[in-house]
Amino acid sequence: MVRIEVRVVPKSKEQGLYIKDGLVKVALTSPPEKGKANEELVKFFKELGLDAHIVKGLSSRRKTLEIRGEKDEIWKKIEHARKR
């Protein structure tokens, strides 16, 4: 199991994953209300083939995710999904 810190950008025009200065940034289309952006974030990682859940930051843009699996495989999937 691996924990990563993610910065969420809700209400974006399109979904996307970016890495800048070692921080994973995820653009989401959902608004940050009633848990909609959190649901979209978990679903986004599920679509990458990653079993993730939020362990910290439910009401913050900065979240800590716990992802099941091997560290190298997780980062390989994240890097593959990365937008430039």
Stockholm file with secondary structure:
# STOCKHOLM 1.0

chainA/1-84         MVRIEVRVVPKSKEQGLYIKDGLVKVALTSPPEKGKANEELVKFFKELGLDAHIVKGLSSRRKTLEIRGEKDEIWKKIEHARKR
#=GR chainA/1-84 SS CEEEEEEEECSCSSCEEEEETTEEEEECSSCSSTTHHHHHHHHHHHHTTCEEEEEECTTSSEEEEEEESCHHHHHHHHHHHBCC
#=GC SS_cons        CEEEEEEEECSCSSCEEEEETTEEEEECSSCSSTTHHHHHHHHHHHHTTCEEEEEECTTSSEEEEEEESCHHHHHHHHHHHBCC
//
